[in-house]
Amino acid sequence: MDVRRTIGWNLRRLRVDRGLSQERLALEAEIDRSYVGRVERGRENVTVATLEAFAKVLSVRVSELFAEIDPKDARPQSLRSGRKRKVS
C-alpha cells in the first residue's frame, strides 16, 4: 500500500472508531469536508500541517496515521447515517 493510501486508511479507521463524521472531523480540523474524503481515498498529498490538524482532533500522535496496515484487515466500516454522537 502506498503512503497516501496508508494515511487515508488510518484516518478513516481512527475517525470511525471515534464516531466522527467526515463533516465533523473537517469542521474541527478547519478543513473542507470533500478534502477529508479525498484524503481517506488516498487521492491527496497531505501536508504536515493537515496531518497535525487531523491528529489533534483525533487525539493521536501524527505517527498513528502512518501505522502499517495488515493486508488481511477489512476496510474500516462506515458510520450509520443520521446524527453522529458528539465528542467532547
WOJO-V181282 format. One record per pair of residues at least 4 apart in sequence whose C-alpha atoms are under 6 Angstrom apart, sorted by the first residue. I is the first residue (numbers start at 1). GAP is how many residues later the second one is. D is the distance in whole Angstrom. If there is no record, write none. Layout:
# WOJO-V181282
i->(I & I)
gap->(GAP & GAP)
d->(D & D)
This chain:
# WOJO-V181282
i->(4 & 5 & 5 & 7 & 7 & 7 & 8 & 8 & 8 & 8 & 10 & 10 & 11 & 12 & 12 & 13 & 15 & 16 & 20 & 22 & 23 & 25 & 26 & 26 & 26 & 26 & 29 & 38 & 38 & 39 & 39 & 55 & 55 & 55 & 55)
gap->(38 & 4 & 37 & 4 & 58 & 59 & 31 & 32 & 33 & 34 & 4 & 55 & 4 & 4 & 28 & 63 & 5 & 4 & 4 & 4 & 10 & 4 & 4 & 5 & 6 & 7 & 24 & 5 & 6 & 4 & 5 & 4 & 5 & 6 & 7)
d->(5 & 6 & 4 & 6 & 5 & 6 & 5 & 4 & 6 & 5 & 6 & 5 & 6 & 6 & 6 & 5 & 5 & 6 & 6 & 6 & 5 & 6 & 6 & 5 & 6 & 5 & 5 & 5 & 6 & 6 & 5 & 6 & 5 & 6 & 5)
